[in-house]
């Protein structure tokens, strides 16, 4: 039997790694980025996938600096690189050397991504834009000394207003080193101080030539500048991130010079117009004041000052008379109030109260005597009336008129003859005295008085 060939895992992995690296040294792969990880090391780890498969990929920091746009999940890209095997995990992956967005250029994508980011932070907000100084004395310019832009700007500034101070910070305006130099130049101008405005710009070119002004570092240093910044990059149709962040965008570097510096002749003309207007206003003021003085001079207070004094004396006399009258009236009112108070106080003294009470007691006593006498007379009159009525109704009164009252021994009053019998003893009550009698005869009626 032939001896079996046994490989270790490391040996097998090494052979696979060799075959893959030799078989796929450089390939273009199209796919969608997913599971993107960006650790602090600066490397980018992600997965490229399509509808049916996926492959791990890595973009190391050194190669990633060449990628202009930002990696993000869901982005469709074209990646160029070679296959490699990561022995520790037994996985193969694509080591990316170059990367481009599919369907859109890398620079356009990077421009759009940075524009969205800075706009979300408010760096494009019109509210933070500062107006340019009306008459700047010192202007800072950040541009290249070898370009036509600086010559055009200096020519226009000298022609329009030649007595200005210009501070130039020369930089490279394209290439990988350009953004750092532009940032440092703006910082140096700000630290030097004394500037009224800063112009940052260059002449026209392709998007690659203008790319230094689309750098995030340049945008942020422009936004942080303590004085207004004019962005003058390329031609009128060229737009950069610096244009959106700056306080004002000029279509060209020449246009920036015209915007920041007014023509000296125009300034002189404006000053002459203002001087003429000031003189006219001053003359109008003098004329109005003179008319006012003339009007005041014709007033009686100046032409006849004694008249005004007489009026004041007359008014003073009137006020004095009114004051004296008011004082007298006040005195009378006070005296009246004092008299009322004195009278009220006297009426509340003990002697006054005793005298008043004594007088009231005498009045009440007189009223009591009068009332008692009147009631006694009325009672006597009523008594006499009732006595007369009683007397008229009394049996004794009847007897006084000649009548008599016959009673039986039992005391019963004899009202009918039938109550007695002949021989009965009876008692006859007269008005004065009593008669004892005996019945001799009983009749039904008295014939002598019968009619």
Beta strands, then each sheet from edge to edge (+ up, - down):
strand 1: 27-37
strand 2: 44-49
strand 3: 54-59
strand 4: 76-86
strand 5: 91-101
strand 6: 138-143
strand 7: 165-170
strand 8: 197-202
strand 9: 228-233
strand 10: 248-249
strand 11: 405-408
strand 12: 425-429
strand 13: 434-438
sheet 1: 1+ 2- 3+ 5+ 4- 1+
sheet 2: 7+ 6+ 8+ 9+ 10+
sheet 3: 11+ 12- 13+
end
